Amino acid sequence: MYRILTMTCFVLILSLSFNIAQAEVVSIEATIKSVDSQNNKITVERKGKTTEFDVSKNSDLSKLKAGQKVTLSYHLDLETVLKIESPEVKSDSKSPELIVLQELDAEGFEGNPVLTKDGLTIFWNIKGPSDSLKWVWTASRKDQNSLFENKKKLIPAADFTVSSDGLEIIMLQNNGSLASATRDDLESNFSRPKTITELSKKYGFIAAPTISPDGLTLYYGRIVNGKGIQFHYSTRSSKNGKWSPPRPLLLPPSGYKMRFMTLSSDDKYLFCNAMDAEEGKPNLLIYSRGTPQDRFEYLGVVDSEGLKVDASKGGAFARYLPDSNELFYSGTIDESGDRKLLLIKNFSPETMVKEIINK
């Protein structure tokens, strides 16, 4: 009798295990919108729709960040996410490395690195001891492991941005107005700048422009009465079209006064300076979004235990290239305060955001 009962229990257990194993688990590719670690829930976006999922208590949610692409293993019967995988966070990824771009070093001011989408052409400001104005320079490299070479002086400009193909430059002129210039190819000089009349001084002082990868949205800082410098943007229907009047860029609060906004080459990350961060503390902030149509979510501050990321408060102008995991910015490396062009190789917005900082 005992033997029969034992065999019956074994068969029942085996049958139950088989049925559970056969229960359907589907893979869902999505983008993280928010994480609720306390209640083991995540909110994701997929195909333009936002959904909240319960997650197995065995899953580690600590490394998930807003804007991160993930693959979910979802159990249909249990209505629970059993596993979360992300190609953006790899355990065998290389450690970040800080590099001074010595080949671009010059006596005097250096700043505002801007790169083409392929990362092979760089533009930046130099103001030497004998220069009365800042000038835009350019150089190129063969690949991501090569030095930049063939330095060339292009055009006088203060704050500036360059289109992803390197054929249009939008700059702040010495008279305080924005202007644009174009060229036919990367070997040619830019045309004489033309003032962007539709963004005239009637909108107040506009500076620190940055253009979207598709060339149809222009972001900038604008002085607003009683509020100081605020982030705004304008759009145009084509690369030859007129820019729309300024519109405020709505960002979740970081707790800091922010300036010098830039975009990553895939239009998914926004970087800016925290102007009132405590001296010696990290001051380069990141926002992220799943698609260019989404609103930005606040990620935190760029920091690393192995690197001192001291972004210049005069404008870091951080430029992130996701395809090569490179972050270019202007900053200091020692007590001299001399601003240099810097590069962090093997940069990841998710793994190098150590904490959310708020006052």
C-alpha positions in Angstrom: 0.0 0.0 0.0 2.8 2.4 0.9 4.6 1.6 -2.3 1.5 2.3 -4.4 1.0 5.6 -2.6 4.6 6.6 -3.1 4.4 5.9 -6.8 1.2 7.8 -7.1 2.7 10.9 -5.5 5.7 10.6 -7.7 3.6 10.5 -10.9 1.5 13.4 -9.7 4.6 15.5 -9.0 6.1 14.5 -12.3 2.9 15.4 -14.1 2.7 18.8 -12.3 6.3 19.6 -13.2 5.7 18.7 -16.8 2.6 20.9 -17.0 4.5 23.8 -15.4 7.4 23.4 -17.8 4.9 23.4 -20.7 3.3 26.6 -19.5 4.0 29.3 -22.1 6.8 31.8 -21.5 7.0 34.6 -24.1 9.8 37.0 -24.9 9.0 40.7 -24.9 11.4 43.4 -26.1 10.7 46.8 -24.5 12.2 49.9 -23.0 12.3 50.6 -19.2 10.2 53.6 -18.2 10.4 53.2 -14.4 11.4 50.7 -11.7 9.6 50.0 -8.4 12.2 47.8 -6.6 10.2 47.9 -3.3 7.1 46.3 -4.9 9.0 44.3 -7.6 7.3 46.0 -10.5 8.6 47.6 -13.7 6.9 49.9 -16.2 8.0 49.5 -19.8 7.1 50.9 -23.2 6.5 48.8 -26.2 5.1 49.8 -29.6 4.0 53.1 -28.2 2.1 51.6 -25.2 3.1 51.7 -21.5 2.6 48.6 -19.4 3.3 47.7 -15.8 4.6 44.2 -15.0 5.0 42.2 -11.8 8.5 40.8 -11.6 9.7 37.6 -9.9 11.3 38.3 -6.5 14.4 36.4 -7.7 15.1 39.1 -10.3 17.6 41.8 -9.5 16.1 45.2 -10.4 19.0 47.3 -9.0 20.8 47.8 -12.4 17.7 48.8 -14.4 17.5 52.4 -15.5 14.9 54.4 -17.4 15.6 54.3 -21.1 17.3 50.9 -21.0 16.3 48.3 -23.6 15.5 44.9 -22.2 14.1 41.5 -23.1 11.5 40.2 -20.7 10.7 36.5 -20.2 7.0 36.7 -19.3 5.1 33.7 -17.8 1.5 34.0 -19.3 -0.2 31.8 -16.6 1.6 33.4 -13.6 1.4 36.9 -15.2 4.9 37.5 -14.0 8.2 38.5 -15.5 10.6 35.6 -14.7 13.8 37.0 -16.2 15.1 40.3 -17.5 18.0 40.6 -19.9 19.7 43.7 -21.3 22.3 43.9 -24.1 23.3 47.3 -22.7 24.7 45.9 -19.5 27.3 43.2 -19.9 29.2 41.6 -17.1 32.3 41.2 -19.2 32.2 44.9 -20.4 35.5 46.8 -20.3 36.2 49.3 -17.6 35.8 53.0 -18.5 39.1 54.8 -19.4 39.7 58.5 -19.3 41.9 59.9 -22.1 43.2 63.4 -22.6 43.1 64.3 -26.3 46.7 65.5 -26.3 46.8 65.6 -30.1 44.3 68.4 -30.0 45.9 70.2 -27.2 46.6 73.9 -27.7 47.8 76.9 -25.6 44.8 78.7 -24.2 41.1 77.8 -24.2 39.8 74.5 -25.5 36.2 73.4 -25.4 32.8 72.4 -26.9 33.7 69.1 -28.7 31.2 68.3 -31.4 31.4 65.1 -33.5 29.8 63.7 -36.6 27.5 60.7 -36.2 30.3 58.3 -37.2 32.7 59.8 -34.7 35.4 60.3 -37.2 35.3 64.1 -37.5 35.6 66.4 -34.5 35.0 70.1 -34.1 36.0 72.2 -31.1 36.7 75.7 -29.9 40.2 77.2 -29.4 41.0 80.7 -28.2 44.8 81.1 -28.1 46.7 83.8 -26.3 46.8 86.0 -29.4 43.2 85.4 -30.5 40.6 88.1 -29.9 37.8 85.6 -30.7 37.2 81.9 -30.3 37.6 79.9 -33.4 36.1 76.5 -34.5 38.7 74.0 -35.5 38.3 70.5 -37.0 40.3 67.3 -37.2 39.6 63.7 -38.3 40.6 60.1 -37.5 40.6 56.9 -39.4 38.8 54.9 -36.7 38.0 54.9 -33.0 41.4 53.6 -32.1 43.3 56.2 -34.1 44.5 59.7 -33.1 42.9 62.8 -34.6 45.0 64.5 -37.2 44.9 67.1 -39.9 43.9 70.0 -37.7 42.3 72.9 -39.5 41.0 76.3 -38.5 37.5 76.9 -39.8 35.4 79.8 -38.6 35.1 82.3 -35.7 32.4 81.3 -33.3 31.6 81.1 -29.6 29.0 78.5 -28.7 28.2 76.3 -31.7 26.7 73.0 -32.9 27.3 71.0 -36.1 24.8 68.7 -37.9 25.4 64.9 -37.7 26.8 64.9 -41.3 29.2 67.8 -40.6 27.7 70.0 -43.3 25.9 72.7 -41.3 27.1 74.8 -38.4 24.9 76.9 -36.1 26.7 79.3 -33.9 26.5 82.2 -31.5 28.0 85.3 -33.1 29.9 88.0 -31.3 26.9 90.3 -31.7 24.8 87.9 -29.6 22.6 86.5 -32.4 22.5 83.0 -33.8 23.7 82.3 -37.4 24.2 79.3 -39.6 26.6 78.3 -42.4 26.7 75.3 -44.7 29.1 73.5 -47.0 29.0 70.8 -49.7 31.4 68.3 -48.2 33.7 67.7 -45.2 36.7 69.0 -47.2 35.2 72.3 -48.0 35.1 75.5 -46.0 31.8 76.8 -44.5 30.0 79.6 -46.3 29.8 83.0 -44.8 27.4 82.8 -41.8 23.8 84.1 -42.2 21.8 85.4 -39.2 18.9 83.2 -38.2 16.4 86.1 -38.3 13.4 84.0 -37.1 15.3 83.5 -33.8 16.0 87.2 -33.4 16.8 89.1 -30.2 13.0 89.7 -29.6 13.1 86.3 -27.9 15.9 87.4 -25.6 19.4 86.0 -25.4 19.8 82.6 -26.9 23.0 80.6 -26.6 24.6 77.1 -26.4 22.8 75.6 -29.3 22.7 71.8 -30.0 21.0 70.3 -33.0 19.2 66.9 -33.2 20.6 64.1 -35.3 18.0 64.6 -38.0 18.7 68.3 -38.1 15.1 69.3 -37.5 15.2 70.3 -33.9 17.4 73.0 -32.3 17.8 73.0 -28.5 19.4 76.0 -26.7 19.5 78.0 -23.5 17.3 81.1 -23.4 17.1 83.8 -20.7 13.6 84.0 -19.3 12.7 87.0 -17.2 12.7 86.1 -13.6 13.9 82.6 -14.2 17.4 82.9 -15.6 18.5 80.6 -18.4 16.0 77.9 -19.3 16.1 75.1 -21.9 14.0 75.8 -25.0 13.8 74.3 -28.5 12.7 75.2 -32.0 11.7 72.9 -34.9 11.7 73.2 -38.7 10.0 71.1 -41.4 13.1 70.6 -43.5 16.8 71.5 -43.4 16.1 74.5 -45.5 13.0 75.5 -43.5 12.5 78.3 -41.0 12.8 77.7 -37.3 9.7 77.9 -35.1 9.4 80.3 -32.2 11.0 79.0 -28.9 9.1 76.4 -26.9 10.1 75.4 -23.3 11.7 72.0 -23.0 9.9 70.2 -20.1 12.3 68.1 -18.0 11.7 66.4 -14.7 13.5 68.5 -12.0 17.0 67.5 -11.0 17.3 69.9 -8.1 20.1 71.9 -9.8 20.5 74.9 -12.0 21.2 73.4 -15.4 23.0 74.8 -18.5 24.9 73.7 -21.6 22.6 71.0 -22.9 23.7 68.4 -25.5 22.2 65.3 -27.1 23.7 61.9 -27.9 24.1 60.9 -31.5 21.0 58.6 -31.2 18.9 61.4 -29.7 18.1 59.3 -26.6 20.4 60.9 -24.0 20.5 64.5 -22.9 23.6 65.8 -20.9 23.9 69.1 -19.1 25.9 70.8 -16.4 24.7 71.2 -12.8 25.9 74.7 -12.3 25.4 74.8 -8.5 26.8 71.4 -7.6 29.2 71.4 -4.7 32.8 72.1 -5.6 34.7 68.9 -6.4 31.5 66.9 -6.7 30.3 65.3 -10.0 28.4 67.9 -12.0 27.5 66.2 -15.3 23.8 65.2 -15.4 22.0 62.7 -17.7 18.4 62.4 -18.9 17.2 59.6 -21.1 14.2 58.5 -23.2 13.2 55.4 -25.1 12.5 57.1 -28.4 12.9 60.7 -29.7 9.1 61.1 -29.4 9.2 60.4 -25.6 9.8 62.9 -22.8 13.2 62.7 -21.1 13.4 61.1 -17.7 16.1 62.0 -15.1 18.8 59.4 -14.7 21.4 61.1 -12.4 25.0 62.1 -12.4 28.0 60.7 -14.3 30.3 59.3 -11.8 32.8 56.4 -11.5 34.8 55.0 -8.6 37.8 54.6 -11.0 37.5 58.0 -12.8 37.3 61.6 -11.6 34.8 63.1 -14.0 35.4 66.9 -13.5 33.3 68.5 -16.2 33.9 72.2 -16.8 31.3 74.5 -15.3 32.0 76.8 -18.2 30.3 74.2 -20.4 31.1 70.5 -20.5 29.3 70.1 -23.8 29.3 66.3 -23.4 28.9 64.4 -26.7 28.0 60.7 -26.4 28.4 58.2 -29.2 26.5 55.0 -28.3 27.8 53.1 -31.4 31.4 53.4 -30.0 30.6 53.9 -26.3 32.6 57.1 -26.3 31.9 60.3 -24.3 33.7 63.5 -25.3 33.6 66.5 -23.0 35.5 69.5 -21.8 36.9 69.3 -18.3 39.9 69.6 -16.0 42.3 66.9 -14.9 44.4 68.7 -12.2 44.5 71.6 -9.8 45.6 74.0 -12.5 42.1 74.3 -13.8 43.3 74.2 -17.4 40.4 73.1 -19.5 41.1 70.1 -21.8 39.3 68.0 -24.4 38.6 64.7 -22.7 37.3 61.3 -23.8 35.9 58.4 -21.7 36.1 55.2 -23.7 33.9 52.3 -22.8 31.3 54.7 -21.4 27.8 53.4 -20.5 25.1 55.9 -19.3 23.5 53.1 -17.1 26.6 51.7 -15.4 28.3 55.1 -14.9 25.3 56.8 -13.2 26.0 56.1 -9.6 23.2 57.8 -7.8 20.4 60.2 -8.2 21.5 63.5 -6.8 19.1 66.1 -5.4 19.5 68.9 -3.0 
